[in-house]
Amino acid sequence: AGQVLVQGARVALVGPVNAGKSSMFNLLLGKTRALVHNTPGTTRDVLEVPAVIHDVAVTLLDTAGERQTHDPIEAAGLALAQELISQADALIVVLRAKNAELSAVEQEILKRTAHVQRVVVYNGIDRLSTDNTPTFAIPTSTKTGVGIDALKSALQDVLVGEDLGESATVIASVRQRDQLERIADLLDQAKDAFSFAGVAVTAALITDAVSELDALTGEDTRENILDAMFSKFCIGK
């Protein structure tokens, strides 16, 4: 089977301090790149490392854990993390598994990321005697490996869709994927319009699709294609 790769998609791990983001980061990479320590606020900078997750090539970002802090260095790390998170194509929101309600910080993170592409995990489930994972999250454990494959599959779905089929397309970014989807939709509309709306409407839809394609490739092919169309059809007459 072929595969669809998203090369350059930025995936950021976010969550409160001591949720296990750095351990998750290392596990997804298959090697230790992030410092793991029980002391809150260990991650003060943002680590960016290329990774391949279920045939999806991404840049994985480990960000500073969120909490109220008076440490200026940690605060600077949080500010940088927020800026990079806003530019990410997808998020892995890491919540700390515990026998308690979600903290105010966790609720704020969930609210802030509700409208972006994300996968939520409830990490450290091995520490609990009873699985109380929220319905919207995947139970995981970086210690036992539970839920990691489910996380990878969910992330693949977020980035490239659920059904890769036999495609061998290589898409450079999530933005380009969205552009290609718009182009495909416009061409489908043009195909349907040809039989009942006429050549002019079809040409307009194709023109929009070509404009999207030009934006994707950086080339200007619109005029050449329109010249070819006008030479064969009496459009607008």
BELSULWO-V562765 format. One record per residue. SS is DSSP state (hx for helix, st for strand, lp for the rest). PHI is phi in degrees with one decimal (999 if undefined). BURIAL is 1 if it has 24 or more other C-alpha atoms within 12 Angstrom, else 0. Layout:
BEGIN
SS;PHI;BURIAL, SS;PHI;BURIAL
END
This chain:
BEGIN
lp;999;0, lp;-78.9;0, lp;-148.3;0, lp;-108.9;1, st;-111.7;1, st;-106.1;1, lp;-98.0;1, lp;100.2;1, st;-62.9;1, st;-99.5;1, st;-120.3;1, st;-106.5;1, st;-88.8;1, st;-132.4;1, st;158.4;1, st;-74.2;1, lp;-61.8;1, lp;59.2;1, lp;-88.1;1, lp;97.7;1, hx;-61.7;1, hx;-66.9;1, hx;-64.5;1, hx;-65.0;1, hx;-56.1;1, hx;-64.2;1, hx;-66.6;1, hx;-66.9;1, hx;-76.3;1, lp;80.7;0, lp;-161.1;0, lp;-85.9;0, lp;-124.7;1, lp;-105.6;1, lp;-71.3;1, lp;-114.0;1, lp;-154.1;0, lp;-72.3;0, lp;-69.8;0, lp;-59.3;1, lp;84.0;1, lp;-61.4;1, lp;-82.7;1, lp;-113.8;1, lp;-118.1;1, lp;-112.9;1, st;-95.5;1, st;-124.6;1, st;-137.8;1, st;-64.9;1, st;-151.5;1, st;-119.7;1, st;-121.0;1, lp;50.4;1, lp;66.7;1, st;-110.2;1, st;-85.7;1, st;-135.9;1, st;-107.3;1, st;-94.8;1, st;-116.6;1, st;-101.6;1, lp;-109.4;1, lp;-63.4;1, lp;-66.9;1, st;-91.8;1, lp;-170.0;1, lp;-75.5;0, lp;-144.7;0, lp;-108.0;0, lp;-78.5;0, hx;-62.9;0, hx;-70.2;0, hx;-65.2;1, hx;-62.4;0, hx;-65.1;0, hx;-63.5;1, hx;-64.9;1, hx;-63.5;0, hx;-64.4;1, hx;-59.2;1, hx;-61.0;1, hx;-65.0;0, hx;-71.8;1, hx;-60.4;1, lp;-65.7;0, lp;-100.3;0, lp;-73.9;1, lp;-81.0;1, st;-156.4;1, st;-122.8;1, st;-109.1;1, st;-90.6;1, st;-103.6;1, st;-101.9;1, st;-87.6;1, lp;-65.7;1, lp;-162.5;1, lp;-88.0;0, lp;-162.8;0, lp;-70.4;0, lp;-61.4;0, lp;-72.9;0, hx;-61.6;0, hx;-64.7;0, hx;-63.7;1, hx;-62.8;0, hx;-66.8;0, hx;-63.5;1, hx;-62.6;1, hx;-65.9;0, hx;-68.8;0, lp;-105.5;1, lp;-63.4;0, lp;-107.7;0, lp;-118.2;1, lp;-69.5;1, st;-153.8;1, st;-125.9;1, st;-102.9;1, st;-121.8;1, st;-109.9;1, st;-96.9;1, lp;94.6;1, hx;-62.9;1, hx;-65.8;0, hx;-79.4;0, lp;-102.4;0, lp;-79.4;0, lp;-128.2;0, lp;-77.9;0, lp;-114.4;1, lp;-60.2;1, lp;-58.2;0, lp;-62.5;0, lp;-90.5;0, lp;-118.9;1, st;-102.4;1, st;-71.2;1, st;-136.2;1, lp;-146.6;1, lp;-73.9;1, lp;-79.3;0, lp;-100.7;0, lp;88.6;0, lp;-60.1;0, lp;81.3;1, hx;-68.0;1, hx;-63.9;0, hx;-64.2;0, hx;-62.3;1, hx;-61.4;1, hx;-65.4;0, hx;-64.5;1, hx;-66.3;1, hx;-60.0;1, hx;-61.2;1, hx;-63.5;1, hx;-85.5;1, hx;-128.9;1, lp;95.2;0, lp;-78.3;0, lp;-114.9;0, lp;-81.6;1, lp;56.1;0, lp;-101.9;0, lp;-66.0;0, lp;-120.3;0, lp;-69.0;0, st;-111.6;0, st;-105.3;1, lp;-78.1;1, lp;-162.6;1, hx;-62.9;1, hx;-59.2;1, hx;-67.5;1, hx;-59.2;1, hx;-64.0;0, hx;-64.6;1, hx;-64.1;1, hx;-64.7;0, hx;-64.7;1, hx;-62.0;1, hx;-62.1;0, hx;-65.5;0, hx;-63.5;1, hx;-68.9;1, hx;-62.9;0, hx;-63.3;1, hx;-63.7;1, hx;-62.4;0, hx;-68.9;0, hx;-72.9;0, hx;-58.8;0, hx;-81.6;0, hx;-122.5;0, lp;-109.5;0, lp;94.8;0, hx;-68.4;1, hx;-62.8;0, hx;-65.5;0, hx;-60.9;1, hx;-62.6;1, hx;-64.5;1, hx;-67.1;1, hx;-65.4;1, hx;-60.4;1, hx;-62.6;1, hx;-64.8;1, hx;-65.0;1, hx;-61.9;1, hx;-63.2;1, hx;-65.7;1, hx;-63.2;0, hx;-64.0;0, hx;-73.6;1, hx;-94.5;0, lp;84.4;0, lp;-99.6;0, lp;-118.9;0, lp;-105.1;0, hx;-57.0;0, hx;-63.5;0, hx;-63.0;0, hx;-68.6;0, hx;-64.3;1, hx;-60.6;0, hx;-65.1;0, hx;-66.9;0, hx;-66.8;0, hx;-72.2;0, hx;-109.1;0, lp;-127.4;0, lp;-89.6;0, lp;-87.6;0, lp;83.7;0, lp;-100.6;0
END
